[in-house]
Amino acid sequence: MNTLKTFFVFGKYLSLTPSYDHPVTRFQKISTCLLVAANFILSLVSIYSTLTDSQYYFFKKVLFFLTHVNLLNTCYTPLSMIFWNKENWQKLIANLIFIVSISNDVSKISRYVKIAIVRLVVKLVIVFLAFAYWTRVFGWDTIKYYSVHCFQNCLIYSYSIFMDVILYIFSLQYKHLNGTLTSCRRCDNALKKIEQNYCFLKDTVKIFNDVFQWPIALIISYTSLHILYMLDFVVVDLKRHEYDLEVQLLVDFILVMVAVIATLVVILWCDSILTEAGKLLSESYSLSRHCEEARFERFIATLQRNFPSFSAAGFFDIKKSTILDIVSTVTTFFIAAIQFQMSE
């Protein structure tokens, strides 16, 4: 429990999220506004510098522009957390703390939170080391183009770790409900408790969607664009045979893999929750021989009405097939880019 609270205090001190148990202070509002203002101004400088730089050909400028416009969402998310979604955030954390308090897997959650903190630190170290390398190679151009990019990466990975931990707790609780349903013998007594917990989880998932819908859309779209940028680097830039290009490719590949892994973890945890909820629904059908028909039908109807779902800002639902959609989108755009290069 204390490990979980400490973990979410981390977001408060970075001005990324409100406190989970105290009102938002004036200082936190001001620091968030300053953080967003700096982020926005540096993003505009980076976009302008990219579009006016003659060394970048058209498709690379398009990639840079789309990436920076996409990353401008990192301005919206902290503002949303602090000003518009603070009640939802506090309610979400209160629900999570309650879930952990009744969970039989507190040690697992504590261990996973500690691992998540280590993973976040490793990701941030990788981002800063990569930025230091680019600065050594390109000097002032790196600061002009990528300083805000480095900062935005830190925001993205911080939010992805928050989502990762929350989704893991959801998954454990759905598994627990599955185990309870499988082992129950007195249906009327057990089903009511399962229904209550299942509806409570559905409400908590809905709050999660309200809070993190844009960060989910951001990390998926950013990962897709980052993969495209690396593929373009392989096809176009490696032909120049400049100094250290292989090392540059390795550094960019590591950064892409950090983004890909963060995205895959979020998608797979969402799919795991959907899978567990599906198992719960399937298992309930096998209990018909133990329960009176009317009670059983009400139970099934409750599960169906409260089946969880995850959305990326309403653009698309998050499930395992989202991974294939990302691959398909990247492949289509990459083929179009190659055709464009050949036509020039």
C-alpha positions in Angstrom: 0.0 0.0 0.0 2.7 2.5 1.0 4.7 1.6 -2.1 1.7 2.4 -4.3 1.1 5.8 -2.6 4.8 6.7 -2.9 4.7 5.8 -6.6 1.9 8.2 -7.3 3.4 11.0 -5.2 6.2 10.9 -7.9 3.7 12.4 -10.5 2.7 15.1 -8.1 6.2 16.5 -7.6 6.8 16.4 -11.4 3.6 18.5 -11.9 2.3 15.6 -14.0 -0.7 14.6 -11.8 -2.5 16.0 -8.8 -2.1 14.6 -5.3 -4.2 11.6 -4.7 -5.3 12.7 -1.2 -5.0 16.5 -1.1 -6.5 19.5 -3.0 -4.4 20.9 -5.9 -2.3 23.7 -4.5 -1.7 27.1 -6.2 2.0 26.3 -6.5 1.2 23.1 -8.4 -1.1 24.9 -10.7 1.5 27.6 -11.4 4.4 25.0 -11.9 2.2 23.0 -14.3 1.3 26.1 -16.3 5.0 27.1 -16.5 5.9 23.6 -17.6 3.3 23.6 -20.3 4.2 27.1 -21.5 7.9 26.1 -21.8 6.9 22.9 -23.6 4.7 24.7 -26.1 7.2 27.5 -26.9 10.1 25.1 -27.4 7.8 22.9 -29.6 7.0 25.8 -31.8 10.7 26.7 -32.1 11.6 23.1 -33.0 8.8 22.9 -35.6 9.9 26.2 -37.2 13.5 25.2 -37.2 12.7 21.9 -38.9 10.5 23.3 -41.6 12.9 26.1 -42.5 16.0 23.8 -42.6 17.1 23.1 -46.2 19.0 19.9 -45.3 15.8 18.0 -44.6 13.9 16.7 -47.6 10.1 16.8 -47.9 9.2 13.5 -46.3 11.5 13.9 -43.4 10.0 17.4 -42.7 6.5 15.8 -42.8 7.6 13.2 -40.3 9.2 15.8 -38.0 6.1 18.0 -38.3 3.7 15.2 -37.5 5.8 14.0 -34.6 6.0 17.5 -33.0 2.3 18.2 -33.5 1.6 14.8 -32.0 3.8 15.6 -29.0 2.0 18.9 -28.4 -0.5 16.6 -26.7 2.0 16.5 -23.8 0.9 20.1 -23.2 -2.7 19.1 -22.9 -2.3 16.1 -20.7 -0.8 17.8 -17.6 -3.3 20.7 -17.8 -6.1 18.1 -18.0 -4.8 16.3 -15.0 -4.4 19.3 -12.8 -7.4 21.5 -13.9 -10.1 19.4 -15.5 -9.6 15.8 -14.5 -8.2 16.2 -11.0 -11.4 14.8 -9.4 -11.3 11.8 -11.7 -7.6 11.2 -10.9 -8.2 11.4 -7.2 -11.2 9.0 -7.5 -9.2 6.6 -9.6 -6.3 6.5 -7.1 -8.8 6.1 -4.2 -10.4 3.2 -6.0 -7.0 1.6 -6.7 -6.0 1.9 -3.0 -9.3 0.3 -2.1 -8.7 -2.5 -4.6 -5.2 -3.1 -3.2 -6.5 -3.1 0.4 -8.9 -6.0 -0.3 -6.5 -7.8 -2.7 -4.8 -11.1 -1.9 -1.8 -10.1 -4.1 -0.4 -7.1 -2.2 3.1 -8.5 -2.4 2.9 -8.9 -6.1 1.6 -5.4 -6.6 4.3 -4.0 -4.4 7.0 -5.9 -6.3 5.6 -4.8 -9.6 5.5 -1.1 -8.5 9.2 -1.3 -7.5 10.1 -2.9 -10.9 8.0 -0.2 -12.7 10.0 2.6 -10.9 13.3 1.0 -11.9 12.0 0.7 -15.5 11.1 4.3 -15.5 14.5 5.4 -14.3 16.2 3.2 -16.9 14.0 4.8 -19.7 14.8 8.3 -18.5 18.5 7.5 -18.3 18.4 6.1 -21.9 16.7 9.2 -23.2 19.2 11.6 -21.5 22.2 9.5 -22.7 20.8 9.5 -26.3 20.4 13.3 -26.1 23.9 13.7 -24.8 25.2 11.6 -27.8 23.2 13.6 -30.3 24.5 16.8 -28.8 28.1 15.5 -29.2 27.5 14.6 -32.8 25.4 17.6 -34.0 26.1 20.2 -31.4 23.7 23.2 -31.3 21.3 21.6 -33.9 20.5 18.9 -31.4 19.5 21.5 -28.7 17.5 23.4 -31.3 15.6 20.4 -32.7 15.6 17.8 -29.9 15.7 19.4 -26.5 11.9 19.7 -26.2 11.7 16.2 -27.8 13.8 14.8 -24.9 11.6 16.5 -22.3 8.4 15.2 -24.0 9.8 11.7 -24.1 10.2 11.9 -20.3 6.5 12.9 -20.0 5.3 10.1 -22.3 7.3 7.4 -20.5 6.1 8.7 -17.1 2.5 8.5 -18.1 3.1 5.1 -19.7 4.5 3.7 -16.4 1.4 5.1 -14.5 -0.9 3.3 -17.0 1.2 0.1 -16.8 0.9 -0.1 -13.0 -2.8 0.7 -12.9 -3.7 -1.8 -15.7 -1.7 -4.5 -13.9 -3.8 -4.0 -10.7 -7.0 -4.2 -12.8 -5.7 -7.4 -14.4 -5.0 -9.0 -11.0 -8.5 -8.1 -9.8 -10.2 -9.6 -12.8 -8.2 -12.7 -12.3 -9.2 -12.8 -8.7 -12.9 -12.6 -9.7 -12.3 -15.5 -12.1 -10.9 -17.6 -9.3 -13.8 -16.7 -7.0 -16.3 -17.7 -9.6 -14.6 -20.9 -10.5 -14.4 -22.0 -6.9 -17.8 -20.9 -5.7 -20.4 -23.5 -4.8 -23.2 -21.4 -3.3 -24.0 -19.2 -6.2 -26.5 -16.9 -4.7 -24.1 -15.7 -2.0 -21.0 -15.6 -4.3 -22.6 -14.0 -7.4 -23.8 -10.9 -5.5 -20.3 -10.2 -4.3 -18.8 -10.9 -7.7 -21.4 -8.6 -9.3 -20.5 -5.8 -6.9 -16.8 -6.1 -7.5 -17.2 -6.4 -11.3 -19.4 -3.3 -11.5 -16.9 -1.4 -9.3 -14.1 -2.4 -11.6 -16.1 -1.3 -14.6 -16.6 2.1 -13.1 -12.9 2.3 -12.3 -11.9 1.3 -15.8 -14.3 4.1 -17.1 -12.5 6.6 -14.9 -9.2 5.3 -16.2 -10.4 5.9 -19.8 -11.4 9.4 -19.0 -8.0 10.2 -17.4 -5.7 8.4 -19.8 -7.5 8.3 -23.2 -5.2 11.0 -24.7 -1.9 9.6 -23.2 -2.8 6.2 -24.7 -3.5 7.8 -28.1 -0.3 9.8 -27.8 2.1 6.9 -27.1 0.6 4.7 -29.8 0.8 7.5 -32.5 4.3 8.6 -31.3 5.6 5.0 -31.5 4.3 4.6 -35.0 5.9 7.9 -36.2 9.2 7.0 -34.4 9.4 3.6 -36.2 8.7 5.4 -39.5 11.5 7.9 -38.8 14.0 5.1 -38.0 13.0 3.2 -41.2 13.5 6.4 -43.2 16.9 6.8 -41.5 17.9 3.2 -42.6 16.8 3.7 -46.2 18.0 7.2 -46.8 20.6 8.4 -44.3 22.8 5.3 -44.2 23.5 5.8 -47.9 25.5 9.0 -47.1 28.3 7.0 -45.3 28.8 9.8 -42.8 30.8 9.5 -39.7 29.3 7.3 -36.9 26.1 6.6 -38.9 26.0 3.0 -37.6 26.2 4.3 -34.0 23.5 6.8 -34.7 21.3 4.0 -36.0 22.0 2.0 -32.9 21.1 4.9 -30.6 17.9 5.6 -32.6 17.0 1.9 -32.6 17.3 1.7 -28.8 15.1 4.8 -28.4 12.5 3.2 -30.8 12.6 -0.1 -28.8 12.0 1.8 -25.6 8.9 3.4 -27.2 7.7 0.1 -28.7 8.1 -1.8 -25.5 6.2 0.9 -23.5 3.4 0.8 -26.1 3.2 -3.0 -26.2 3.1 -3.3 -22.4 0.1 -0.9 -22.3 -1.7 -2.7 -25.2 -1.1 -6.2 -23.8 -2.3 -5.3 -20.3 -5.5 -3.8 -21.8 -5.9 -7.0 -23.8 -5.2 -9.1 -20.7 -8.0 -7.4 -18.9 -10.4 -8.0 -21.8 -9.3 -11.6 -21.8 -10.0 -12.1 -18.1 -13.4 -10.4 -18.4 -14.2 -12.7 -21.3 -13.1 -15.8 -19.3 -15.4 -14.6 -16.4 -18.3 -14.3 -18.8 -17.6 -17.7 -20.3 -17.2 -19.4 -16.9 -20.5 -18.0 -15.8 -22.4 -20.0 -18.5 -21.1 -23.2 -16.9 -22.7 -22.3 -13.6 -26.2 -22.5 -15.0 -26.7 -26.0 -13.5 -25.9 -24.6 -10.0 -28.1 -21.5 -10.0 -31.7 -20.8 -10.4 -32.4 -19.7 -14.0 -33.7 -16.1 -13.2 -30.7 -15.4 -11.0 -28.3 -16.7 -13.5 -29.8 -14.6 -16.3 -29.5 -11.4 -14.2 -25.9 -12.2 -13.4 -25.0 -12.8 -17.1 -26.8 -9.6 -18.1 -24.8 -7.6 -15.5 -21.5 -9.0 -16.8 -22.5 -8.1 -20.4 -23.6 -4.6 -19.5 -20.4 -3.9 -17.6 -17.9 -5.5 -19.9 -14.7 -3.4 -19.8 -13.3 -1.6 -22.8 -10.3 0.7 -23.5 -10.3 3.6 -26.0 -7.6 5.8 -27.4 -9.4 9.2 -27.1 -12.4 7.6 -29.0 -10.4 7.0 -32.1 -10.1 3.3 -31.7 -10.5 0.5 -29.1 -7.4 -0.9 -27.5 -6.9 -4.7 -27.9 -4.3 -7.1 -29.2 -5.3 -6.5 -32.8 -4.1 -2.8 -32.3 -0.6 -4.1 -32.6 -1.3 -5.4 -36.1 -3.0 -2.1 -36.9 0.2 -0.3 -36.0 2.3 -2.6 -38.2 -0.2 -2.1 -41.1 -0.2 1.7 -40.7 3.6 1.9 -40.5 4.1 -0.4 -43.5 1.6 1.6 -45.6 3.3 4.9 -44.9 6.7 3.5 -45.4 5.9 2.1 -48.8 4.4 5.4 -49.7 7.6 7.2 -48.6 9.8 4.9 -50.7 7.6 5.5 -53.7 7.8 9.2 -53.1 11.6 9.0 -52.9 11.9 7.1 -56.1 9.7 9.6 -57.9 12.0 12.5 -57.0 
